[in-house]
Amino acid sequence: MMRARAQGEGKPMDLLLTVRGADGAAAVYRFAGPEVRVGRDMTCQVRLPSPSVSALHVRLLQRPDGQWQAVDVGSTHGTLLGTRRLVAGEVADLREGDALRVGAFVVEIWTEAAGGLTTGSQDTARLARLLARDAASAASGGWRLWVDRGATQDTWAPLAPEGVVWIGSDPECDLVVPEAKAARQVCVRRTAEGVVFEAPEASVRWRGRRASVGRLGPDERLGLGAAVVRLQAPPGALVPAGGARPWSWGDRLLLGASLAALLAAAVLWLR
């Protein structure tokens, strides 16, 4: 992008942001000012849904003379401007081409004469989902939730460590399942203790019964209406404690055969 006219000349300048994820994927935003909020919360204009980003991480403010500034609002992991860490509450002037590191993301600063189309809320939401998916895909290590059956069959969402995936009929969900009984029916989290789910509005089918909470092991399934969502894990993945999968018929037959063999051996020994 070509360098724009220097700031501080009293001319209104739109703010152009190039946001890059950990894997290099990028999204471009354009705002007219006077404030752009960057953070994890859904109310932010630039939403970066990652555990490394605070709910409201940094504010970008435009002075009356057109100069853009950055203010870290006391984020958990801090904000870097180039190589310098911003002090919470500090107001730092931004120059063309500056880069802010916000959690796992890099936000590049550009400006351009006002009058162009600004990024609308639908576009920012779409870009946020793409950035979240790219970042989670890079960090998931092969863990993902896959639609096995339903109108959106073979679609999937990555499940990164400490990541969250919402499943439901709402198009804003991470994994859209039109058959779901609620807009945001299931929240799946991958924690250090395992993969857990919660269905706050409508229960799901799990292990042959209806459930609102539970823990998933690799290849376990959740039923949402006529749709089925399966947890996929990379080959050789260990099942965290408490997250063991339910017994299959093959497991039961093998156990039964083993017990029968032990019983027969005991009867022969007693004779």
VOKEMAR-437924 format. One record per residue (C-alpha): y, x, z; chain. Coordinates in pm, whole numbers. Layout:
c2:Y, c1:X, c3:Z, kette:A
...
//
This chain:
c2:0, c1:0, c3:0, kette:A
c2:345, c1:141, c3:-89, kette:A
c2:583, c1:231, c3:190, kette:A
c2:829, c1:-44, c3:259, kette:A
c2:1200, c1:-15, c3:327, kette:A
c2:1270, c1:151, c3:663, kette:A
c2:1310, c1:-82, c3:955, kette:A
c2:1626, c1:-118, c3:1154, kette:A
c2:1855, c1:-218, c3:864, kette:A
c2:1899, c1:-573, c3:988, kette:A
c2:1667, c1:-709, c3:719, kette:A
c2:1383, c1:-943, c3:815, kette:A
c2:1053, c1:-768, c3:755, kette:A
c2:709, c1:-929, c3:748, kette:A
c2:439, c1:-750, c3:942, kette:A
c2:127, c1:-653, c3:749, kette:A
c2:-176, c1:-550, c3:954, kette:A
c2:-491, c1:-386, c3:823, kette:A
c2:-761, c1:-432, c3:1087, kette:A
c2:-1067, c1:-209, c3:1057, kette:A
c2:-1392, c1:-260, c3:1246, kette:A
c2:-1628, c1:7, c3:1378, kette:A
c2:-1826, c1:8, c3:1051, kette:A
c2:-1517, c1:37, c3:831, kette:A
c2:-1497, c1:-330, c3:730, kette:A
c2:-1133, c1:-436, c3:698, kette:A
c2:-924, c1:-751, c3:699, kette:A
c2:-555, c1:-781, c3:609, kette:A
c2:-308, c1:-1012, c3:787, kette:A
c2:56, c1:-1095, c3:715, kette:A
c2:299, c1:-1244, c3:967, kette:A
c2:667, c1:-1332, c3:962, kette:A
c2:728, c1:-1276, c3:1334, kette:A
c2:882, c1:-1280, c3:1585, kette:A
c2:558, c1:-1225, c3:1783, kette:A
c2:197, c1:-1154, c3:1697, kette:A
c2:-65, c1:-1165, c3:1974, kette:A
c2:-377, c1:-950, c3:1939, kette:A
c2:-680, c1:-1006, c3:2161, kette:A
c2:-1015, c1:-1171, c3:2216, kette:A
c2:-885, c1:-1516, c3:2305, kette:A
c2:-892, c1:-1791, c3:2042, kette:A
c2:-517, c1:-1849, c3:2089, kette:A
c2:-435, c1:-1501, c3:1951, kette:A
c2:-314, c1:-1481, c3:1591, kette:A
c2:-530, c1:-1171, c3:1541, kette:A
c2:-854, c1:-1246, c3:1720, kette:A
c2:-1094, c1:-956, c3:1781, kette:A
c2:-1394, c1:-1115, c3:1958, kette:A
c2:-1544, c1:-805, c3:2117, kette:A
c2:-1616, c1:-712, c3:2482, kette:A
c2:-1399, c1:-402, c3:2429, kette:A
c2:-1093, c1:-622, c3:2365, kette:A
c2:-909, c1:-809, c3:2641, kette:A
c2:-831, c1:-1181, c3:2613, kette:A
c2:-468, c1:-1088, c3:2538, kette:A
c2:-470, c1:-717, c3:2461, kette:A
c2:-140, c1:-628, c3:2295, kette:A
c2:175, c1:-809, c3:2177, kette:A
c2:360, c1:-710, c3:1862, kette:A
c2:727, c1:-810, c3:1886, kette:A
c2:1009, c1:-803, c3:1632, kette:A
c2:1363, c1:-727, c3:1747, kette:A
c2:1661, c1:-906, c3:1589, kette:A
c2:1730, c1:-593, c3:1379, kette:A
c2:1380, c1:-621, c3:1225, kette:A
c2:1218, c1:-335, c3:1422, kette:A
c2:858, c1:-409, c3:1527, kette:A
c2:733, c1:-297, c3:1867, kette:A
c2:402, c1:-296, c3:2056, kette:A
c2:347, c1:-387, c3:2421, kette:A
c2:14, c1:-343, c3:2598, kette:A
c2:-3, c1:-631, c3:2845, kette:A
c2:-238, c1:-458, c3:3090, kette:A
c2:-559, c1:-461, c3:2888, kette:A
c2:-882, c1:-343, c3:3052, kette:A
c2:-955, c1:-62, c3:2804, kette:A
c2:-597, c1:19, c3:2708, kette:A
c2:-426, c1:68, c3:2372, kette:A
c2:-376, c1:392, c3:2181, kette:A
c2:-77, c1:443, c3:1951, kette:A
c2:-199, c1:733, c3:1742, kette:A
c2:-337, c1:964, c3:2011, kette:A
c2:-106, c1:843, c3:2288, kette:A
c2:-221, c1:586, c3:2539, kette:A
c2:36, c1:314, c3:2601, kette:A
c2:130, c1:244, c3:2960, kette:A
c2:87, c1:-124, c3:3053, kette:A
c2:417, c1:-300, c3:2992, kette:A
c2:564, c1:-11, c3:2792, kette:A
c2:757, c1:-109, c3:2478, kette:A
c2:680, c1:130, c3:2191, kette:A
c2:853, c1:129, c3:1853, kette:A
c2:619, c1:107, c3:1554, kette:A
c2:665, c1:303, c3:1234, kette:A
c2:523, c1:242, c3:891, kette:A
c2:162, c1:362, c3:880, kette:A
c2:116, c1:379, c3:1259, kette:A
c2:-232, c1:300, c3:1388, kette:A
c2:-311, c1:114, c3:1710, kette:A
c2:-661, c1:146, c3:1856, kette:A
c2:-751, c1:-182, c3:2024, kette:A
c2:-1099, c1:-160, c3:2173, kette:A
c2:-1340, c1:-82, c3:1890, kette:A
c2:-1083, c1:-174, c3:1623, kette:A
c2:-802, c1:13, c3:1446, kette:A
c2:-490, c1:-188, c3:1358, kette:A
c2:-274, c1:-21, c3:1093, kette:A
c2:95, c1:-116, c3:1083, kette:A
c2:277, c1:-189, c3:756, kette:A
c2:591, c1:-388, c3:675, kette:A
c2:731, c1:-555, c3:369, kette:A
c2:1040, c1:-754, c3:279, kette:A
c2:1017, c1:-1109, c3:409, kette:A
c2:927, c1:-1396, c3:184, kette:A
c2:559, c1:-1346, c3:111, kette:A
c2:288, c1:-1589, c3:214, kette:A
c2:192, c1:-1547, c3:578, kette:A
c2:-165, c1:-1564, c3:704, kette:A
c2:-252, c1:-1917, c3:813, kette:A
c2:-460, c1:-2017, c3:1113, kette:A
c2:-765, c1:-2100, c3:899, kette:A
c2:-749, c1:-1759, c3:733, kette:A
c2:-711, c1:-1575, c3:1064, kette:A
c2:-1010, c1:-1765, c3:1204, kette:A
c2:-1218, c1:-1679, c3:897, kette:A
c2:-1118, c1:-1314, c3:911, kette:A
c2:-1191, c1:-1304, c3:1284, kette:A
c2:-1543, c1:-1433, c3:1219, kette:A
c2:-1598, c1:-1172, c3:947, kette:A
c2:-1472, c1:-892, c3:1170, kette:A
c2:-1683, c1:-1013, c3:1460, kette:A
c2:-1992, c1:-1033, c3:1242, kette:A
c2:-1934, c1:-687, c3:1093, kette:A
c2:-1877, c1:-532, c3:1435, kette:A
c2:-2176, c1:-711, c3:1588, kette:A
c2:-2401, c1:-622, c3:1293, kette:A
c2:-2322, c1:-254, c3:1339, kette:A
c2:-2397, c1:-275, c3:1711, kette:A
c2:-2686, c1:-523, c3:1714, kette:A
c2:-2961, c1:-274, c3:1630, kette:A
c2:-3158, c1:-543, c3:1445, kette:A
c2:-3130, c1:-821, c3:1704, kette:A
c2:-3023, c1:-1148, c3:1543, kette:A
c2:-3060, c1:-1525, c3:1549, kette:A
c2:-3215, c1:-1668, c3:1233, kette:A
c2:-3230, c1:-2028, c3:1111, kette:A
c2:-3599, c1:-2078, c3:1036, kette:A
c2:-3571, c1:-2441, c3:932, kette:A
c2:-3283, c1:-2672, c3:851, kette:A
c2:-2993, c1:-2731, c3:613, kette:A
c2:-2867, c1:-2373, c3:666, kette:A
c2:-3213, c1:-2212, c3:648, kette:A
c2:-3219, c1:-1830, c3:618, kette:A
c2:-2867, c1:-1785, c3:751, kette:A
c2:-2830, c1:-1560, c3:1054, kette:A
c2:-2592, c1:-1414, c3:1311, kette:A
c2:-2618, c1:-1068, c3:1474, kette:A
c2:-2662, c1:-1044, c3:1851, kette:A
c2:-2502, c1:-723, c3:1978, kette:A
c2:-2546, c1:-589, c3:2334, kette:A
c2:-2341, c1:-806, c3:2569, kette:A
c2:-2269, c1:-1017, c3:2261, kette:A
c2:-2237, c1:-1396, c3:2245, kette:A
c2:-2343, c1:-1629, c3:1962, kette:A
c2:-2245, c1:-1995, c3:1956, kette:A
c2:-2473, c1:-2231, c3:1764, kette:A
c2:-2374, c1:-2584, c3:1665, kette:A
c2:-2245, c1:-2816, c3:1396, kette:A
c2:-1885, c1:-2691, c3:1422, kette:A
c2:-1798, c1:-2475, c3:1116, kette:A
c2:-1624, c1:-2236, c3:1358, kette:A
c2:-1957, c1:-2152, c3:1528, kette:A
c2:-2112, c1:-1809, c3:1474, kette:A
c2:-2427, c1:-1981, c3:1345, kette:A
c2:-2367, c1:-2321, c3:1186, kette:A
c2:-2649, c1:-2575, c3:1221, kette:A
c2:-2545, c1:-2920, c3:1088, kette:A
c2:-2843, c1:-3087, c3:1261, kette:A
c2:-2714, c1:-2986, c3:1606, kette:A
c2:-2629, c1:-3272, c3:1841, kette:A
c2:-2305, c1:-3108, c3:1957, kette:A
c2:-2025, c1:-2915, c3:1790, kette:A
c2:-2103, c1:-2613, c3:2011, kette:A
c2:-2451, c1:-2691, c3:2139, kette:A
c2:-2597, c1:-2354, c3:2241, kette:A
c2:-2449, c1:-2029, c3:2368, kette:A
c2:-2685, c1:-1730, c3:2338, kette:A
c2:-2605, c1:-1406, c3:2522, kette:A
c2:-2774, c1:-1067, c3:2506, kette:A
c2:-2745, c1:-904, c3:2848, kette:A
c2:-2903, c1:-605, c3:3022, kette:A
c2:-3150, c1:-849, c3:3179, kette:A
c2:-3253, c1:-1007, c3:2847, kette:A
c2:-3147, c1:-1272, c3:2599, kette:A
c2:-3044, c1:-1595, c3:2770, kette:A
c2:-2923, c1:-1927, c3:2637, kette:A
c2:-2724, c1:-2217, c3:2776, kette:A
c2:-2683, c1:-2560, c3:2618, kette:A
c2:-2390, c1:-2715, c3:2809, kette:A
c2:-2350, c1:-3034, c3:2603, kette:A
c2:-2695, c1:-3120, c3:2469, kette:A
c2:-3037, c1:-2977, c3:2559, kette:A
c2:-3260, c1:-2802, c3:2306, kette:A
c2:-3636, c1:-2781, c3:2248, kette:A
c2:-3778, c1:-2465, c3:2406, kette:A
c2:-4140, c1:-2380, c3:2487, kette:A
c2:-4248, c1:-2737, c3:2418, kette:A
c2:-3993, c1:-2909, c3:2642, kette:A
c2:-3625, c1:-2997, c3:2664, kette:A
c2:-3411, c1:-2733, c3:2832, kette:A
c2:-3046, c1:-2657, c3:2899, kette:A
c2:-3094, c1:-2296, c3:3013, kette:A
c2:-3360, c1:-2035, c3:2958, kette:A
c2:-3451, c1:-1683, c3:2849, kette:A
c2:-3571, c1:-1589, c3:2502, kette:A
c2:-3820, c1:-1325, c3:2398, kette:A
c2:-3866, c1:-1187, c3:2045, kette:A
c2:-3971, c1:-1456, c3:1794, kette:A
c2:-3911, c1:-1739, c3:2039, kette:A
c2:-3754, c1:-2051, c3:1889, kette:A
c2:-3496, c1:-2311, c3:1981, kette:A
c2:-3504, c1:-2660, c3:1830, kette:A
c2:-3173, c1:-2828, c3:1751, kette:A
c2:-3248, c1:-3166, c3:1601, kette:A
c2:-3456, c1:-3101, c3:1289, kette:A
c2:-3346, c1:-2736, c3:1274, kette:A
c2:-3518, c1:-2436, c3:1430, kette:A
c2:-3345, c1:-2110, c3:1528, kette:A
c2:-3553, c1:-1799, c3:1602, kette:A
c2:-3465, c1:-1480, c3:1789, kette:A
c2:-3547, c1:-1176, c3:1576, kette:A
c2:-3586, c1:-834, c3:1734, kette:A
c2:-3633, c1:-491, c3:1572, kette:A
c2:-3994, c1:-361, c3:1546, kette:A
c2:-4116, c1:-218, c3:1873, kette:A
c2:-3838, c1:-376, c3:2078, kette:A
c2:-3924, c1:-401, c3:2444, kette:A
c2:-3911, c1:-744, c3:2606, kette:A
c2:-3676, c1:-720, c3:2907, kette:A
c2:-3820, c1:-815, c3:3244, kette:A
c2:-3844, c1:-1190, c3:3275, kette:A
c2:-3810, c1:-1241, c3:2902, kette:A
c2:-4176, c1:-1238, c3:2807, kette:A
c2:-4274, c1:-1470, c3:2527, kette:A
c2:-4493, c1:-1775, c3:2598, kette:A
c2:-4871, c1:-1748, c3:2559, kette:A
c2:-4991, c1:-1822, c3:2207, kette:A
c2:-5328, c1:-1986, c3:2130, kette:A
c2:-5455, c1:-1645, c3:2023, kette:A
c2:-5354, c1:-1500, c3:2360, kette:A
c2:-5534, c1:-1784, c3:2541, kette:A
c2:-5851, c1:-1743, c3:2334, kette:A
c2:-5854, c1:-1368, c3:2395, kette:A
c2:-5804, c1:-1419, c3:2768, kette:A
c2:-6079, c1:-1683, c3:2777, kette:A
c2:-6322, c1:-1456, c3:2593, kette:A
c2:-6242, c1:-1168, c3:2827, kette:A
c2:-6298, c1:-1384, c3:3136, kette:A
c2:-6626, c1:-1517, c3:2995, kette:A
c2:-6747, c1:-1161, c3:2929, kette:A
c2:-6655, c1:-1057, c3:3282, kette:A
c2:-6832, c1:-1359, c3:3427, kette:A
c2:-7148, c1:-1288, c3:3225, kette:A
c2:-7144, c1:-926, c3:3338, kette:A
c2:-7108, c1:-1034, c3:3701, kette:A
c2:-7401, c1:-1276, c3:3673, kette:A
c2:-7624, c1:-1002, c3:3523, kette:A
c2:-7521, c1:-758, c3:3795, kette:A
c2:-7598, c1:-1008, c3:4072, kette:A
c2:-7948, c1:-1060, c3:3933, kette:A
//
